[in-house]
Amino acid sequence: MTASLPELTGDYVLDPTHTRIGFVARHAMVTKVRGAFHQFEGTAHLDGTDPAKSAGQVVIKTESIDTGVEQRDQHLRTNDFLDAPNFPDITFRTTEVERKSDTDYRVTGDLTVKDVTKPVTIDFEYTGNAVDPYGNLRVGLEGSVTISRKDFGVTWNAALEGGGVLVGDKIVLEFDISAVKQG
């Protein structure tokens, strides 16, 4: 049995074993590299009656970046990209939640990468809720947003012999969230 939206009101914690925070970047103008961050934590307060009163935050450990290629991951952790030793966290904190329909929500917040904070708006689809075998109420959300990495001071690149650049500017951030109600 699933809960109604008003019954979902409460505080939640992201379940890192069932949540994916990923990204997609254009490589060499011809293909895409996909990756994810494996260390993060997040909390949210959901208000099923008045979604505008909902709020959340996520803290992502930059060192946990994983594209499946260790040499590339090591490069992404350097100052050329995320500078993990000096900026160990990427953060997102909501500033506004807007209900667009029964399943669609627009979440605006401040995204901080390195030492640059910019507002971003992420469209989320509410994918449902369920009580898991342990009696925990879970909610699911999926969303994505395209950002310019240059807007966040991530500007390293290399020119290609035939024209173009090695790493595209546009990065798609992907969120597949499973959050567990607390209390």
C-alpha positions in Angstrom: 0.0 0.0 0.0 1.4 3.4 -0.9 1.0 6.6 1.2 -0.9 9.6 0.0 1.0 12.8 -0.5 0.0 14.4 2.9 1.1 11.1 4.6 4.6 11.6 3.2 5.2 14.8 5.2 8.3 14.3 7.3 12.0 14.2 7.5 14.0 11.9 5.1 17.6 10.7 4.7 19.0 9.6 1.3 19.7 5.9 1.2 23.2 5.8 -0.4 22.9 2.1 -1.4 19.8 2.8 -3.5 20.6 6.3 -4.7 22.7 7.3 -7.7 24.2 10.8 -8.2 25.8 10.7 -11.6 26.9 12.8 -14.5 27.4 12.7 -18.3 30.0 14.7 -20.2 30.9 14.9 -23.9 34.3 13.5 -24.7 36.3 14.3 -27.8 33.2 15.8 -29.5 32.0 12.3 -30.4 31.0 10.3 -27.3 29.8 10.6 -23.8 31.6 9.6 -20.5 29.3 8.6 -17.7 30.2 8.6 -14.1 28.9 8.8 -10.5 29.8 9.9 -7.0 29.7 7.1 -4.5 30.1 9.0 -1.3 27.4 11.5 -0.3 24.7 12.2 2.2 21.5 14.1 2.0 18.5 15.1 4.1 15.1 16.5 3.1 12.0 17.7 4.7 9.0 16.8 2.5 5.7 18.6 3.0 3.0 16.6 1.0 0.3 19.1 1.7 2.3 22.2 0.7 5.4 21.2 -1.3 6.7 24.8 -1.2 7.5 24.2 2.4 9.8 21.3 1.4 13.6 21.6 1.6 16.7 19.5 1.2 20.4 19.4 1.0 23.1 17.0 -0.4 26.8 16.9 0.3 28.9 15.0 -2.2 32.5 13.9 -1.6 34.4 14.9 -4.7 37.1 12.3 -4.1 34.4 9.6 -4.7 34.1 10.4 -8.4 34.1 7.2 -10.5 34.0 6.9 -14.3 35.3 3.4 -14.4 38.8 4.5 -15.5 41.1 5.1 -12.5 43.6 7.3 -14.5 40.7 9.6 -15.6 39.3 9.6 -12.1 42.6 10.7 -10.7 42.8 13.5 -13.2 39.2 14.6 -12.4 40.3 14.9 -8.7 43.1 17.3 -9.5 43.0 21.1 -9.8 42.4 20.7 -13.5 38.8 19.7 -12.6 37.4 19.3 -9.1 40.5 19.9 -6.9 39.3 17.4 -4.4 42.2 18.1 -1.9 41.1 21.7 -1.5 37.4 21.4 -2.2 36.4 18.0 -0.7 32.6 18.7 -1.1 30.1 19.6 -3.7 26.9 20.8 -2.1 23.3 21.5 -3.1 20.8 23.3 -0.9 17.3 24.0 -1.9 15.9 27.5 -2.0 12.5 26.8 -3.6 10.3 23.8 -4.4 7.4 24.1 -6.8 4.8 21.5 -7.6 4.1 21.3 -11.3 1.8 18.3 -11.3 1.0 15.3 -9.2 4.3 13.7 -10.1 6.5 16.7 -11.4 8.3 19.1 -9.2 10.8 21.9 -9.9 13.5 22.2 -7.3 15.7 25.3 -7.3 18.8 25.6 -5.1 22.4 26.7 -4.7 25.0 24.3 -6.2 28.5 24.8 -5.0 31.4 23.3 -7.0 34.9 24.2 -5.9 34.4 27.7 -4.5 31.7 28.8 -6.9 28.0 28.9 -5.9 25.3 29.3 -8.6 21.6 28.7 -8.6 20.3 25.7 -10.5 16.8 24.4 -11.2 16.3 20.6 -11.4 13.1 19.1 -12.7 12.2 16.0 -10.6 9.7 13.2 -11.2 8.2 11.7 -8.1 8.3 8.0 -8.9 6.3 6.7 -5.9 6.6 5.5 -2.4 6.5 2.1 -0.7 7.1 0.5 2.7 10.2 -1.7 2.4 10.6 -5.2 4.1 12.0 -3.5 7.2 9.0 -1.2 7.7 10.7 1.9 6.3 8.6 4.3 4.2 10.6 5.2 1.1 10.0 7.8 -1.6 11.6 7.9 -5.1 12.6 10.8 -7.2 14.4 11.1 -10.5 15.8 14.3 -12.0 18.4 15.9 -14.1 19.8 19.3 -15.0 22.4 20.5 -17.5 25.0 22.9 -16.2 28.0 24.6 -17.7 31.2 23.4 -16.0 32.9 26.7 -16.9 30.3 28.5 -14.7 31.8 26.7 -11.7 35.4 27.4 -12.6 36.1 24.0 -14.1 37.8 25.2 -17.3 40.6 22.7 -18.2 40.5 21.5 -21.7 42.7 20.4 -24.6 42.3 21.3 -28.3 41.7 18.4 -30.8 43.8 18.3 -33.9 40.8 18.3 -36.2 39.0 21.1 -34.3 36.9 21.1 -31.1 37.9 20.2 -27.6 38.5 17.1 -25.5 35.9 17.8 -22.8 32.5 19.4 -23.5 31.3 22.3 -21.4 27.8 21.0 -20.8 27.5 18.5 -18.0 24.3 16.6 -17.2 23.8 15.9 -13.5 21.6 12.9 -12.8 19.7 12.1 -9.6 18.0 8.8 -8.9 16.9 9.1 -5.3 15.6 6.7 -2.7 14.9 8.5 0.6 13.9 6.9 3.8 11.4 8.6 6.2 12.9 9.1 9.7 11.0 8.7 13.0 
